[in-house]
Amino acid sequence: MIYELDETTSVATITLNRPERLNALTFEVYTELRDKFRALDAQPGVRAIVITGAGRSFCSGGDVEDIIGALLGRDHAVLHDFTRLTCDLILAMRRCRRPIVGALNGTVAGAGAVIAAACDIRIAAESAKIAFLFTKVGLSGADMGAAWLLPRIVGLGHASELLLTGDFIDAKRALEIGLYNRVVTQAKVLPEAHALAEKLARGPSAALGVTKQALEAEAALDLEAALSYEAEVQAQLMQGPNFREAYAAFQAKREPKFT
């Protein structure tokens, strides 16, 4: 994994960096990613995040030899430690208050597909076919939070098909069902993702963080509770500097400079 921070734009970039293995994940990479997203939640100077893959693939999932082969024959405690680690990565991404933009170049499969789903926005290459492969290897399609995330992105029917069959769909189909936000040429994936991340980084960070939290929290609330939640957090934000800055910028006929 490569981590870079552009201090000018406040955009952090995480690059999965095993191109010779289509950026397949190892135990170490899972741990690195989990710890990095946990840290980025409060890291000074970071206001948006891009995650991508080196070479011709975003992420092909868990490494067949380094993970799948290594887990065969292990006892339940060891296996549960591993599955908890993979789930903790997704939890760290969803709990991170910084907007996360996935720049999906090439194959997006298995755990890589769930990492993509855990991003807030997905910019994909025309070559970015995607599959939630778990049932293909005899495991539940509900892995790493996929059964929670996917219906909220594409609806229950599309999520059921993707998770039960484990089949690949191409970028055009993923765009049609709302799994991808945009599909562009391979050369434009990273520039488009960075441009979007930079736009988000110029926004009001506290408000964007609250928006991410609300999108997740309100999934478990009824309407009355959701309205109560939103009224409270919005009143808090109205006491903050960005609300005052937006008004001052409007009066001065200039762009706001959010903190």
C-alpha positions in Angstrom: 0.0 0.0 0.0 1.2 3.5 -0.9 -0.1 6.5 1.1 0.3 10.1 -0.2 -1.0 13.4 1.0 -1.3 16.4 -1.2 -1.0 19.2 1.4 -2.1 21.8 -1.2 -5.5 20.2 -1.8 -5.7 18.2 1.5 -6.5 15.1 -0.5 -5.0 11.8 0.7 -4.4 9.0 -1.8 -4.2 5.3 -0.9 -2.9 3.0 -3.7 -3.1 -0.7 -3.5 0.3 -1.7 -4.8 0.6 -5.3 -5.8 0.0 -4.9 -9.6 1.7 -8.2 -10.4 -1.1 -9.9 -8.3 -3.9 -7.6 -9.5 -3.6 -5.9 -6.1 -4.8 -9.0 -4.2 -5.1 -8.4 -0.5 -2.9 -10.1 2.1 -3.3 -10.2 5.9 -0.8 -7.4 6.2 -2.6 -5.2 3.6 -6.0 -5.7 5.4 -4.4 -4.5 8.6 -2.7 -1.6 7.0 -5.9 -0.4 5.4 -7.9 -0.8 8.6 -5.4 1.2 10.6 -5.0 3.9 8.0 -8.7 4.6 7.6 -9.0 4.7 11.4 -6.2 7.2 11.6 -7.5 9.3 8.7 -10.8 9.9 10.5 -9.0 12.5 12.6 -5.7 13.2 10.9 -5.0 17.0 10.6 -4.7 18.2 7.0 -6.8 15.5 5.4 -10.2 16.5 4.1 -10.9 13.9 1.4 -9.5 10.5 0.4 -9.0 8.7 -2.9 -8.4 4.9 -3.0 -7.2 3.2 -6.2 -5.1 0.4 -7.4 -1.7 0.3 -9.2 -1.5 -1.2 -12.7 -4.5 -2.7 -14.5 -6.7 -3.7 -11.6 -8.3 -2.0 -8.6 -8.4 -5.1 -6.4 -9.0 -8.8 -7.2 -9.9 -9.7 -3.6 -8.1 -11.9 -1.1 -4.9 -13.5 -2.4 -5.6 -17.1 -3.3 -2.3 -18.4 -1.8 -1.5 -15.9 0.9 -5.0 -15.9 2.4 -7.3 -18.6 1.1 -4.6 -21.3 1.0 -3.3 -20.2 4.4 -6.7 -20.4 6.0 -7.6 -23.9 5.0 -7.7 -26.3 7.9 -7.4 -23.5 10.6 -9.7 -23.6 13.6 -12.7 -21.4 14.1 -10.9 -18.9 16.4 -8.3 -18.2 13.8 -10.9 -17.9 11.0 -13.1 -15.6 13.0 -10.1 -13.3 13.8 -9.6 -13.0 10.1 -13.2 -12.4 9.2 -13.4 -9.8 12.0 -10.4 -8.1 10.5 -12.0 -7.8 7.1 -15.2 -6.4 8.6 -13.2 -4.0 10.7 -11.7 -2.5 7.5 -15.1 -1.8 6.2 -16.3 -0.4 9.5 -13.2 1.9 9.5 -14.1 3.2 6.1 -17.7 3.9 7.0 -16.8 5.5 10.3 -14.2 7.7 8.7 -15.8 11.2 8.4 -13.7 12.2 5.4 -15.4 11.6 2.0 -13.9 8.6 0.3 -13.8 8.4 -3.5 -13.0 5.1 -5.2 -11.0 5.3 -8.4 -11.8 1.9 -9.9 -9.4 0.8 -12.6 -9.9 -2.6 -14.1 -11.0 -5.7 -12.1 -13.0 -5.1 -8.9 -13.7 -8.5 -7.3 -14.5 -10.1 -4.0 -13.2 -8.1 -1.1 -12.2 -5.4 -3.6 -15.8 -5.1 -4.6 -16.9 -4.6 -1.0 -14.1 -2.0 -0.5 -15.5 -0.2 -3.5 -19.0 -0.4 -2.1 -17.8 1.1 1.2 -16.5 4.2 -0.7 -18.9 7.2 -0.7 -18.6 7.7 -4.4 -17.2 5.4 -7.2 -15.5 6.6 -10.4 -14.9 3.6 -12.6 -13.0 2.9 -15.8 -14.8 1.4 -18.8 -12.8 -1.8 -18.1 -13.9 -1.9 -14.4 -15.9 -5.2 -14.3 -17.1 -6.0 -10.8 -18.2 -9.2 -8.9 -18.9 -10.2 -5.4 -17.3 -13.6 -5.8 -17.9 -15.1 -2.4 -20.5 -17.8 -3.4 -18.1 -18.9 -6.2 -15.8 -20.2 -3.5 -18.5 -21.7 -1.3 -18.9 -18.8 1.1 -21.8 -16.5 1.9 -22.3 -13.6 -0.4 -23.0 -11.6 2.8 -19.3 -10.9 3.5 -17.6 -7.8 4.9 -20.9 -6.0 5.2 -21.9 -6.6 1.5 -25.5 -7.5 2.4 -25.8 -4.2 4.4 -24.0 -1.9 1.9 -25.2 -3.2 -1.5 -29.0 -3.0 -1.1 -28.6 0.6 0.0 -26.7 1.4 -3.2 -28.5 -0.6 -5.8 -31.7 -1.9 -4.2 -32.6 -5.4 -2.9 -33.3 -7.0 -6.2 -30.0 -6.1 -7.8 -28.1 -6.8 -4.6 -29.7 -10.2 -4.4 -28.6 -11.1 -7.9 -25.0 -9.9 -7.4 -24.5 -11.6 -4.1 -26.3 -14.9 -4.9 -24.7 -15.5 -8.3 -21.3 -14.0 -7.7 -21.2 -13.1 -11.4 -19.3 -10.3 -13.0 -21.1 -7.3 -14.5 -19.4 -4.8 -16.8 -19.0 -1.1 -16.1 -22.0 -0.1 -18.2 -24.3 -2.4 -16.2 -22.8 -1.2 -12.9 -23.5 2.4 -13.9 -27.1 1.5 -15.0 -28.0 0.0 -11.6 -26.3 2.8 -9.6 -23.3 0.8 -8.3 -20.9 3.2 -10.1 -21.5 7.0 -10.0 -19.5 7.7 -13.2 -17.8 5.6 -15.9 -14.9 7.2 -17.8 -11.9 6.1 -19.9 -9.0 4.4 -18.1 -6.8 7.5 -18.5 -9.4 9.7 -16.8 -10.2 7.6 -13.7 -7.7 9.0 -11.3 -7.9 12.6 -12.6 -11.7 12.5 -12.3 -11.5 11.0 -8.8 -9.0 13.5 -7.6 -11.0 16.4 -9.1 -14.1 15.3 -7.2 -12.1 14.7 -4.0 -10.6 18.2 -4.3 -14.0 19.6 -4.7 -15.2 17.8 -1.5 -12.0 18.9 0.3 -12.9 22.5 -0.3 -16.3 21.9 1.4 -17.2 22.2 5.0 -15.5 19.2 6.6 -17.6 19.0 9.7 -20.8 19.2 7.7 -19.6 16.5 5.3 -18.7 14.2 8.2 -22.1 14.7 9.8 -23.7 13.9 6.4 -21.8 10.6 6.2 -22.8 9.7 9.7 -26.4 10.6 9.1 -26.6 8.4 5.9 -25.5 5.5 8.0 -27.3 6.2 11.3 -30.7 7.0 9.7 -30.9 3.6 8.0 -31.8 2.2 11.4 -34.2 5.0 12.4 -37.9 5.6 11.8 -38.9 9.0 10.2 -39.6 10.7 13.5 -36.3 9.7 15.0 -34.4 10.6 11.8 -36.0 14.1 11.9 -35.1 14.5 15.5 -31.5 13.4 14.8 -31.2 15.8 11.9 -32.7 18.8 13.8 -30.1 18.3 16.6 -27.0 18.0 14.5 -28.1 20.8 12.1 -28.6 23.1 15.1 -25.1 22.3 16.3 -23.6 23.1 12.9 -25.4 26.4 12.7 -23.2 27.4 15.7 -20.0 26.6 13.8 -17.6 28.8 11.8 -18.6 27.4 8.4 -22.2 28.5 8.6 -21.0 32.0 9.4 -18.4 31.9 6.6 -21.0 30.9 4.1 -23.1 33.9 5.0 -20.1 36.3 4.9 -19.1 34.9 1.5 -22.7 35.4 0.2 -22.7 39.0 1.4 -19.2 39.7 -0.1 -20.1 37.9 -3.4 -17.2 35.6 -3.1 -16.6 31.8 -2.8 -16.6 30.6 0.8 -13.4 29.4 2.4 -14.5 26.6 4.7 -12.4 25.1 7.5 
